[in-house]
């Protein structure tokens, strides 16, 4: 969570206002910039193994 709170900000600045749960983004551009920065720093941070369900076989062989 600290990566989201501090990405692309000056030292000792946080966008969650020390709440550690609510993030404040002034616009969508900053939201996507932070998401990309977090993905660069922590490649598996947003990984969800259930995002793409396993494909079921069609028919029988």
Steps between C-alpha positions, in 0.01 A plus 500: 500500500792731559594469133165651399520763773846628405557422128608800290487737800768706671667345808287503816179557300208256496178503299305304761533773766640232737172306499665194336170420330364794296702641212442845353570547129431842349427348158501172309837573340669488840308185593627318189853641543511365856362163388772476233772603747383240752492231229856593404626488860292198608414291191264261681326759719180500294510134398176310549520129411119486479472785248494255207317181589653176383357399164280195492541246220234509231354162408671167550806355335 
